[in-house]
Amino acid sequence: MSSTALPPAAEPDPFPVRTRAATPVDAFWAGAFRSEREVGVLAVAICLSLVVALLAVLSLGGLESAGAASAGTRGTTVALADATRPGPRAGAAPGGHGAGSPGRRALIGTSAAGRLAAAKSAAHSAAGHSAAGHSAATHSAATHSPATHSPATHSPAVHSGAGHGPARSSRSAARVGRPRRGPAHPSPGAAHTIPLWGPGYRLAAADGGVFSFGNARFLGSMGATSLAEPVVALATTPDGLGYWETAADGGVFAFGDARYMGGMGGHPILAPVVGMAANPDGSGYWLAAADGGIFTYGTAPFLGSLAGKALHAPVVGMAATPDGRGYWLVAADGGVFAFGDARYYGGMAGYGIAAPIVGMAATPDGTGYWLVAADGGVFTYGTAHYYGGMGGHPLAEPMVGMAAEPDGSGYWLAAADGGIFTYGAAGFWGAPGGYSLNRPVTAVAAGLSPAYRSDPQVEVDGRYGFDVSWPQCDDRGLPSGHAFAVLGVTDGKAFTRNPCLGSQWAWATAAAGAGGLYINLNEPVAGSRANFGPAGRCRHGDLACPAYNYGANTVDRALSYARSQGAGAPMYWLDVETGNSWTPYGDVNALVVKGAIDELHRRGLGAGIYSTPLQWDEITGGADFGVPVWVAGSPDLGSAPSYCSEGFNGGQVWMVQTMLDYDVNYLCRQAYAATAFGVHPLPVAPAFPLDRPRP
């Protein structure tokens, strides 16, 4: 079968003709589903088959044989091929999900992501960290009296997080992170297609984790790397396809098409860095320290600073003018200081404010700016319009910053817990608010990016991911730094429930963006779960009928539970391993698996098998269903690609589970993601040509 094609969704024959040598249970199965009427139908079928075979021989003449028409017993066995099968890989220990392999399922530690990143490659550190900072000039910025603008109290535009949490990864990872839909640019050969762009926003956490929403893409982060000091600022490149993170020690980390042009990491500074702004063409950037010192890199000009000046309150942020020839600094007391061609329009210094200022944003034409306080209060100056704020309303966590719509028609406020509050035309496209974060959010940035297509295709920016299930229900530190996650729907056995599937799905589709699901299978258990189902009502003493029904009903129950927890994927993996109980009859066990596969196909869903060649042969006798394979047994990540040829059941290997202390999985081809994983839905951000008015 094709490497990406799934079996047809049409309902297959649950009991195909037997194609392998008889087994001891055949004599018993030979009596299954027999009746006088069936015997008559069988006799007619035999006669017709003989007639067809005779006509074929006569028509072909020269053939030595035309093949024998088999009239095997209907409803008793599963199709098992006699093709020679490769043996299990030498030394490949069985994998496991849950109870079958307790030694493999160590709870996730805080260093899990770090071990994954280290296994892939060493973290890519910002080259050089050469300090190009300027010494503080004697430019004195006069303290201006604040404007008398008193912001009216507006009702809050509260938006709860839509289930997107940490999207962290090491820079060394092969672009792991959120699933992409692809830019809305013309494909090769497409003519007269107008590129579309749209707004988006990103958040940065203190540990360097980056969260991208709307049209903004996740391009990497420092979330899985040990940092000397926390990340405090974030700036975006003009095309939205890159960004910089800045730490309190002045270290700068570049991602996407953002260029590293220097930083203060590793060099002594008098006060911590608190803010960052980029040149309008992305060819340089400024860093601002709490004492008002300014450090410039690339083509960003030094236009003055407050270093050495007595300040009533520390500087907390900065913003640049649209031409790159000016910038503002803002202090915690609301004082605003303008340099270069940046004009002073007012500030809150000397006025009693309920909470300290934590950030600022400038209008796109540089004729105004906004200030935001920790309590969500917003203060506007110049042509900046007031759209609302959270001042006077309770917050779970304080605000940490703000970002303006690219056209100035609205703004986003970001809280330390990842909560996003939108005003004006600024759209809400997701937030990590409401989910457990490793470290608080410290910065927010927004801008235009190439728009996502309206017909999303799931793609992942990497080949490494975790699988998680009920053993991790009590773990509060689920790992980061991965491209996908696969979750157990069941609690280790058929007809059970993973009690924390809902919260784990929220983590999976937030931290990685792409999530898969698997279902445990085991031998049929007598009762209504096996005696009724797609194979009909089973007779006493029958083995085949209840086996098939049990597999189908297991899937039915699991899908119902997954839906109730908000989880879903285009295909489901069926966990078949010796850690669970099975009958001594391979054909009976194979019917359990076949019933599960057929039930998924009846519902238009794909099916895959998780096992090892050794366990599969032991449990099913080597049944061939031709569905994708998730194989366990690779001792490490380096060996994982070689296991992409270790298939069984006649299917190709899509995914490899390693034998590391935590289950790290390798995706054999990234193209498989579109079929294997589901994505947490988010509102679609707008898209429009840059040469036309925004809708």
C-alpha positions in Angstrom: 0.0 0.0 0.0 1.0 3.6 -0.4 3.1 5.0 2.4 0.5 7.6 3.3 -2.7 5.9 2.1 -5.0 4.4 4.7 -7.3 1.4 4.2 -10.6 2.3 2.5 -13.4 3.5 4.8 -15.9 1.1 3.2 -17.1 -1.6 5.6 -15.0 -4.8 5.0 -16.0 -8.4 5.4 -15.5 -9.1 9.1 -14.6 -12.7 8.4 -12.6 -13.1 5.2 -11.5 -16.5 3.8 -8.7 -18.3 5.5 -5.4 -18.3 3.7 -3.0 -20.0 6.0 -2.4 -23.5 7.4 -5.0 -24.9 9.8 -4.5 -24.5 13.5 -5.8 -26.6 16.4 -8.7 -24.2 16.9 -10.0 -24.6 13.3 -12.0 -27.7 14.1 -13.9 -25.7 16.7 -14.3 -22.7 14.4 -15.5 -24.9 11.6 -18.9 -25.1 13.3 -19.3 -21.4 13.9 -22.3 -19.6 12.3 -23.4 -22.9 10.6 -27.1 -23.6 9.8 -28.9 -25.6 7.3 -29.5 -22.5 5.2 -25.9 -21.6 5.3 -24.9 -25.1 4.2 -27.2 -24.8 1.2 -25.8 -21.4 0.3 -22.3 -22.8 0.7 -23.1 -25.7 -1.7 -24.4 -23.3 -4.3 -21.3 -21.2 -3.9 -19.1 -24.2 -4.4 -20.9 -25.2 -7.6 -20.7 -21.7 -9.1 -17.0 -21.4 -8.2 -16.3 -24.7 -10.0 -18.2 -23.5 -13.1 -16.2 -20.2 -13.1 -12.9 -22.1 -12.8 -13.8 -24.5 -15.6 -14.7 -21.6 -17.9 -11.5 -19.8 -17.1 -9.4 -22.9 -17.9 -11.2 -23.4 -21.3 -10.9 -19.7 -22.2 -7.2 -19.6 -21.5 -6.3 -23.0 -22.9 -2.6 -22.8 -22.5 -2.5 -22.4 -18.8 -1.4 -25.3 -16.7 -3.7 -24.3 -13.9 -6.4 -21.7 -13.4 -6.3 -21.6 -9.6 -8.6 -23.4 -7.3 -11.8 -21.8 -6.1 -11.8 -22.0 -2.3 -15.0 -22.5 -0.5 -13.8 -21.9 3.0 -16.0 -21.6 6.0 -17.6 -18.1 6.3 -17.4 -16.3 9.6 -14.8 -18.4 11.3 -11.3 -17.1 10.6 -9.3 -14.0 9.8 -7.2 -13.7 6.7 -3.7 -14.6 7.6 -1.0 -14.5 4.8 1.7 -17.2 4.4 4.2 -14.7 3.1 7.6 -14.9 4.6 7.9 -12.3 7.4 11.0 -10.7 8.8 11.9 -11.8 12.3 12.1 -9.5 15.2 15.2 -7.2 15.4 17.9 -8.8 17.5 18.0 -7.4 21.0 14.9 -5.2 20.5 13.1 -5.3 23.8 9.3 -4.9 23.7 8.0 -1.5 24.2 5.0 -0.6 26.4 2.2 1.7 27.3 1.3 1.5 30.9 0.7 -1.6 32.9 2.4 -4.0 30.5 5.8 -2.4 31.1 6.0 -0.5 34.4 9.8 -0.2 34.2 9.5 1.8 31.0 7.0 4.3 32.2 9.0 6.6 34.5 7.0 9.7 35.4 8.0 12.8 33.5 10.7 14.8 35.2 11.6 18.4 34.7 14.6 17.3 32.8 12.8 15.2 30.2 12.8 17.9 27.6 16.4 18.7 28.3 17.3 15.0 27.8 15.5 15.0 24.5 17.2 18.2 23.4 20.6 16.9 24.4 20.0 13.6 22.5 19.3 15.5 19.4 22.2 18.0 19.5 23.7 20.6 21.7 21.8 23.8 22.1 22.6 26.4 19.5 23.9 29.3 21.5 23.8 32.8 20.3 27.2 33.3 18.5 29.7 35.4 20.2 27.7 37.5 22.5 30.0 40.4 21.7 29.0 43.5 23.5 28.4 46.4 21.1 26.7 48.5 23.6 27.4 52.2 23.8 28.4 54.0 26.9 25.7 56.2 28.3 25.7 59.6 26.6 25.1 62.8 28.6 21.9 63.4 26.8 19.5 64.6 29.5 15.9 63.7 29.0 13.8 66.3 30.7 11.0 64.9 32.8 7.7 66.0 31.2 4.5 66.7 33.0 1.9 64.1 32.4 -1.0 64.8 30.2 -4.4 65.2 31.9 -5.8 62.3 29.9 -7.9 60.3 32.3 -8.8 56.9 30.8 -12.4 56.1 31.3 -13.3 52.8 32.9 -14.5 50.3 30.3 -16.0 46.9 30.7 -13.3 44.3 30.3 -13.1 42.3 27.1 -12.1 39.1 28.9 -11.0 36.1 26.8 -10.3 32.8 28.3 -7.5 30.7 27.0 -8.5 28.4 24.2 -6.3 25.6 25.1 -2.9 26.5 23.8 -0.2 26.2 26.4 3.6 25.8 26.2 5.0 25.5 22.8 8.6 25.2 24.0 11.5 23.6 22.3 15.3 23.7 22.2 16.9 25.6 19.4 18.8 22.5 18.7 15.6 20.6 17.9 14.8 20.4 14.2 12.2 23.2 14.4 9.9 21.4 16.8 6.7 23.1 17.8 3.2 24.0 16.8 1.6 22.5 13.7 1.7 24.7 10.6 -0.9 25.3 8.0 1.5 26.8 5.4 1.6 30.3 4.1 -1.1 31.6 1.7 1.5 32.2 -1.0 1.3 30.9 -4.5 2.5 27.3 -4.9 5.0 26.5 -7.6 3.3 26.9 -10.9 0.4 28.8 -9.5 -0.3 32.0 -11.5 -1.7 35.4 -10.4 -2.1 34.4 -6.8 -2.0 37.4 -4.5 0.0 36.7 -1.3 -2.1 37.2 1.8 -0.9 38.5 5.1 -2.5 38.7 8.5 -1.9 39.7 12.2 -0.7 37.4 14.9 0.9 37.6 18.3 3.5 35.7 20.4 4.1 35.4 24.1 7.5 34.7 25.7 7.8 33.1 29.1 10.6 33.6 31.6 12.2 30.2 30.7 12.3 31.2 27.0 9.2 29.3 25.9 7.4 30.9 23.0 3.7 30.7 22.2 2.4 31.7 18.8 -1.2 32.5 17.8 -3.1 33.9 14.8 -0.8 34.0 11.8 2.3 34.2 13.9 4.4 31.0 13.5 6.4 29.1 16.1 10.0 29.2 14.9 11.8 27.9 18.0 12.5 29.0 21.6 14.8 28.7 24.5 12.2 26.8 26.5 14.1 23.5 26.8 17.5 25.2 27.4 19.0 26.2 30.8 19.3 30.0 30.9 21.5 32.0 33.2 18.7 34.7 33.5 15.0 34.8 32.6 13.8 36.0 29.3 12.2 39.5 29.7 11.5 40.8 26.2 10.5 39.7 22.7 10.7 41.5 19.4 9.4 40.5 15.9 11.0 40.9 12.5 9.1 43.1 9.9 8.0 40.1 7.8 6.8 38.2 10.9 9.0 35.2 10.1 11.5 35.7 12.8 11.9 37.0 16.4 14.4 37.7 19.1 14.2 36.8 22.8 16.2 38.8 25.3 17.2 37.7 28.8 17.8 39.9 31.8 21.6 39.5 31.5 21.4 40.9 27.9 21.7 37.6 26.1 19.9 37.7 22.8 18.5 34.6 21.0 17.4 34.7 17.4 14.9 32.5 15.6 13.5 32.2 12.1 14.9 34.9 9.8 15.9 37.1 12.7 19.7 37.7 12.7 21.8 37.6 15.8 23.8 40.9 15.9 25.1 40.8 19.4 24.1 41.0 23.0 25.3 41.5 26.5 25.2 37.9 27.6 28.4 37.0 29.5 29.3 40.6 30.0 28.8 42.6 33.2 26.0 45.2 33.2 25.0 47.7 35.9 21.3 46.9 35.7 19.2 44.1 34.2 17.9 44.4 30.7 14.1 45.0 30.7 13.1 45.8 27.1 13.9 45.4 23.4 12.9 47.1 20.1 13.9 46.3 16.5 14.7 48.4 13.5 11.8 48.7 11.0 13.8 46.7 8.5 15.0 44.1 11.0 18.7 45.1 10.5 19.3 46.0 14.1 17.9 46.2 17.6 18.1 48.1 20.9 18.2 46.7 24.4 17.1 48.8 27.3 18.3 48.3 30.9 16.4 49.2 34.1 18.7 52.1 34.8 17.9 53.6 31.4 21.0 52.4 29.7 20.7 51.6 25.9 22.7 49.0 24.0 22.5 49.0 20.2 23.3 46.3 17.6 23.4 46.1 13.9 22.2 49.3 12.2 20.2 50.5 15.2 21.6 54.0 16.1 22.4 55.1 19.6 20.3 58.2 20.2 20.7 58.7 23.9 20.0 57.0 27.2 19.2 57.6 30.9 22.3 55.8 32.2 23.8 57.6 35.1 20.7 59.7 35.7 18.7 59.6 38.9 15.3 58.0 38.2 12.3 58.0 40.5 11.4 54.5 39.2 13.2 51.9 37.1 12.7 51.7 33.3 10.4 48.8 32.4 10.1 49.0 28.6 10.7 50.7 25.3 9.3 51.3 21.8 10.8 52.5 18.6 9.6 55.0 16.0 8.5 53.6 12.6 11.5 55.1 10.8 14.0 53.6 13.3 15.5 57.0 14.1 13.9 57.4 17.6 12.7 55.5 20.6 10.9 55.9 23.9 11.7 54.5 27.3 8.9 54.2 30.0 9.5 53.9 33.7 7.4 52.1 36.3 5.9 55.3 37.6 4.6 56.2 34.1 7.4 58.6 33.2 8.1 58.6 29.4 11.5 59.6 27.9 11.9 60.4 24.2 15.1 60.2 22.1 15.9 60.9 18.5 12.9 61.8 16.4 10.5 60.3 18.9 8.2 62.9 20.3 7.0 63.2 23.9 3.2 63.1 24.1 2.7 62.7 27.8 3.1 60.3 30.7 1.9 59.4 34.2 5.0 60.4 36.2 3.9 62.5 39.3 0.3 61.2 39.1 -0.9 58.6 41.5 -1.5 55.3 39.6 -3.0 52.3 41.2 -0.4 49.9 39.9 3.1 50.3 38.3 3.5 50.6 34.5 4.8 47.4 32.9 5.0 48.2 29.2 4.2 50.4 26.2 3.4 50.2 22.5 3.6 52.9 19.8 1.1 53.7 17.0 2.2 52.6 13.6 2.9 56.2 12.4 4.8 57.1 15.6 2.3 59.9 16.5 1.2 58.4 19.8 1.7 55.5 22.3 -0.1 53.5 24.9 1.0 52.6 28.4 -0.3 49.6 30.4 -0.2 49.1 34.1 0.1 45.8 36.1 -3.6 46.1 37.0 -4.6 46.3 33.3 -5.2 50.0 33.2 -4.4 51.6 29.8 -3.2 55.2 29.3 -3.2 56.7 25.8 -1.2 59.7 24.4 -1.0 61.5 21.1 -3.2 59.9 18.4 -3.3 56.6 20.2 -7.0 55.6 20.7 -8.3 54.2 23.9 -10.1 50.9 23.2 -10.5 49.6 26.8 -8.5 48.0 29.6 -8.8 46.0 32.8 -8.2 48.7 35.3 -10.5 48.3 38.2 -11.3 44.7 37.3 -9.9 41.7 39.2 -7.1 39.7 37.5 -5.8 36.3 38.3 -2.3 37.4 37.6 -0.8 40.9 36.8 -0.3 42.2 33.3 3.2 42.0 31.9 3.0 43.9 28.6 1.0 45.0 25.6 1.3 44.9 21.8 -0.6 47.0 19.2 -2.4 45.9 16.1 -0.1 46.6 13.1 -2.5 49.3 11.8 -3.1 50.7 15.3 -6.8 49.7 15.4 -6.5 47.8 18.6 -4.2 46.1 21.1 -3.5 43.0 23.1 -2.7 42.9 26.9 -0.9 39.9 28.2 -0.9 38.6 31.8 1.7 36.6 33.6 -0.5 33.4 33.5 -0.7 33.7 29.7 -4.1 35.3 29.7 -4.8 37.5 26.6 -7.2 40.4 26.6 -8.1 42.0 23.3 -9.5 45.5 22.5 -10.5 47.3 19.4 -9.9 45.3 16.2 -7.3 43.0 17.9 -8.5 39.4 17.6 -8.3 36.6 20.1 -6.7 33.5 18.5 -5.7 31.6 21.5 -3.7 31.8 24.8 -1.9 29.6 27.2 -4.0 31.1 30.0 -5.7 28.5 32.3 -2.9 25.9 31.8 0.0 25.1 34.1 3.1 27.0 32.8 6.7 26.1 33.8 7.4 29.8 34.2 5.3 33.0 33.9 4.8 34.9 30.7 7.0 38.0 30.6 6.6 39.6 27.2 4.3 39.9 24.2 4.9 41.0 20.6 2.6 41.3 17.5 2.9 42.0 13.8 1.9 40.9 10.3 2.9 37.5 9.0 2.2 35.5 5.8 -1.3 34.2 6.4 -2.2 30.6 7.0 -4.2 28.9 4.4 -8.0 28.6 5.0 -7.8 24.9 4.4 -5.3 23.8 7.1 -3.0 20.8 6.6 -1.4 19.5 9.7 2.3 19.7 9.5 4.8 19.4 12.4 8.2 21.2 12.6 10.1 18.1 13.7 10.1 14.4 14.1 10.2 13.9 17.8 7.3 13.5 20.2 6.2 11.9 23.5 3.4 9.4 24.3 1.6 10.0 27.5 -1.3 8.2 29.3 -2.7 7.3 32.7 0.7 6.8 34.4 1.3 10.5 34.1 -2.0 11.6 35.5 -0.3 12.8 38.7 2.5 14.5 37.0 2.5 18.3 37.0 5.5 18.8 34.8 4.5 17.4 31.4 7.5 17.7 29.0 8.1 20.4 26.4 10.3 20.6 23.4 8.5 18.3 21.0 6.5 18.3 17.8 3.6 16.0 18.6 2.2 13.9 21.5 0.2 10.6 21.4 -2.2 10.0 24.3 -3.8 6.9 25.6 -7.6 7.0 25.6 -7.9 3.9 27.8 -6.4 3.1 31.2 -4.1 0.3 30.0 -6.9 -2.2 29.1 -9.9 -2.3 26.8 -13.1 -0.7 28.1 -11.3 1.5 30.6 -10.7 5.3 30.7 -7.6 7.4 31.0 -9.0 9.6 33.8 -6.9 12.7 32.8 -7.3 12.4 29.0 -9.0 15.9 28.8 -6.2 17.7 30.6 -3.5 15.8 28.7 -5.2 16.5 25.4 -5.2 20.2 26.3 -1.5 20.0 27.1 -0.7 18.0 23.9 -2.5 20.3 21.5 -1.1 23.3 23.3 2.6 22.4 23.9 2.9 20.6 20.6 -0.2 21.6 18.7 -0.6 18.1 17.2 -2.0 15.2 19.1 -2.5 11.5 18.4 -4.5 8.9 20.3 -4.2 5.2 21.0 -6.5 2.5 22.4 -5.5 -0.6 24.4 -6.7 -4.0 23.2 -6.7 -7.4 25.0 -8.5 -10.8 24.8 -12.3 -10.8 24.7 -14.1 -10.9 28.0 -17.4 -12.8 28.1 -20.5 -10.7 28.4 -22.5 -8.1 26.5 -19.4 -6.3 25.4 -18.6 -9.4 23.2 -21.9 -11.1 22.6 -23.5 -8.3 20.6 -22.0 -6.2 17.9 -21.3 -5.9 14.2 -20.9 -9.7 13.9 -24.4 -10.1 15.3 -25.6 -12.0 18.4 -23.1 -14.7 19.3 -24.0 -18.3 20.0 -22.9 -20.1 23.1 -19.5 -21.7 22.6 -18.5 -19.5 19.7 -15.1 -17.9 19.8 -14.9 -15.9 16.5 -18.0 -13.9 16.9 -17.4 -12.5 20.4 -13.7 -11.8 19.5 -14.7 -9.6 16.6 -17.5 -7.9 18.5 -15.2 -7.2 21.5 -12.6 -5.4 19.3 -15.3 -3.3 17.6 -17.1 -2.4 20.8 -13.8 -1.5 22.5 -13.3 1.1 19.8 -16.9 2.3 20.0 -16.6 2.9 23.7 -13.1 4.6 23.4 -14.3 7.0 20.7 -17.3 8.0 22.7 -15.1 8.8 25.7 -12.5 10.7 23.6 -15.2 12.9 22.2 -16.5 13.6 25.7 -13.1 14.8 26.7 -12.7 17.1 23.6 -10.1 14.8 22.0 -10.1 13.5 18.5 -7.7 12.5 15.7 -8.0 11.3 12.1 -6.6 7.9 13.0 -6.2 5.9 16.2 -3.4 3.5 17.1 -4.4 0.1 18.5 -2.0 -1.0 21.3 -1.3 -4.8 21.0 1.3 -6.0 23.4 2.0 -9.1 25.6 1.7 -7.1 28.8 -2.1 -7.5 28.4 -3.9 -10.8 28.5 -4.6 -12.8 25.3 -6.1 -16.1 24.4 -3.7 -18.9 23.3 -5.2 -18.8 19.8 -3.6 -16.4 17.4 -6.6 -16.3 15.1 -9.0 -15.4 17.9 -6.7 -12.6 19.0 -6.3 -11.4 15.4 -10.1 -11.2 15.2 -10.1 -8.8 18.2 -7.7 -6.5 16.3 -9.6 -6.9 13.1 -12.9 -5.9 14.7 -11.2 -2.8 16.1 -9.7 -1.9 12.7 -13.0 -2.4 10.9 -14.9 -0.3 13.4 -12.5 2.6 12.9 -12.8 2.3 9.1 -16.6 2.2 9.3 -16.4 5.6 11.0 -14.1 7.0 8.4 -11.1 6.9 10.6 -7.6 5.5 10.0 -6.2 2.7 12.1 -2.6 1.7 13.0 -1.0 -0.9 15.2 1.4 -0.3 18.1 3.5 -3.4 18.9 6.8 -5.1 18.0 7.3 -7.8 15.4 8.0 -10.4 18.1 4.9 -9.5 20.2 2.7 -9.2 17.1 3.6 -12.7 15.9 3.2 -14.2 19.4 -0.3 -12.6 19.9 -1.8 -12.8 16.4 0.3 -15.5 14.7 1.5 -12.9 12.2 -1.8 -11.6 10.9 -1.6 -9.2 7.9 -3.9 -6.2 7.9 -1.7 -3.8 5.9 -2.3 -0.8 8.3 0.4 1.6 9.4 2.8 0.5 12.2 4.0 2.2 15.3 6.9 0.0 16.3 8.7 -0.1 19.7 12.2 -1.2 20.5 14.7 1.4 19.4 17.3 1.8 22.1 17.9 5.5 21.4 17.0 8.3 19.1 20.1 7.8 16.9 18.9 4.2 16.1 15.3 5.2 15.6 15.4 5.9 11.8 16.7 2.3 11.2 13.6 0.9 12.7 11.4 2.6 10.1 11.9 -0.6 8.1 11.0 -3.0 11.0 7.3 -3.4 10.0 4.8 -6.1 10.6 1.2 -6.9 9.7 2.0 -6.0 6.1 2.0 -2.3 6.9 4.7 0.4 6.7 6.3 1.9 9.8 5.1 5.4 10.5 6.5 5.9 14.0 9.2 4.4 16.2 9.2 4.4 20.0 12.5 4.5 21.7 13.7 2.7 24.9 14.8 5.9 26.7 13.8 6.4 30.3 10.8 8.3 28.9 8.9 7.3 25.7 10.3 9.5 23.0 9.0 8.7 19.5 10.4 9.3 16.1 8.2 10.1 13.1 9.6 8.3 10.1 8.2 10.8 7.6 6.8 14.2 8.5 4.2 13.9 5.8 2.5 11.2 8.0 1.4 14.0 10.5 -1.4 15.1 8.2 -3.1 11.7 8.7 -1.9 10.7 12.1 -2.6 13.7 14.3 -5.4 16.0 15.2 -5.2 19.7 16.1 -6.9 21.8 18.7 -9.2 24.2 16.8 -8.6 27.9 17.1 -10.4 30.9 15.6 -9.0 31.8 12.2 -7.1 35.0 12.0 -7.9 37.4 9.2 -5.8 37.5 6.0 -5.7 40.2 3.3 -3.3 41.6 0.5 -1.0 44.3 1.7 -2.0 46.6 -1.1 -5.6 46.6 -0.2 -7.6 47.9 2.7 -8.0 45.5 5.6 -11.5 44.0 5.7 
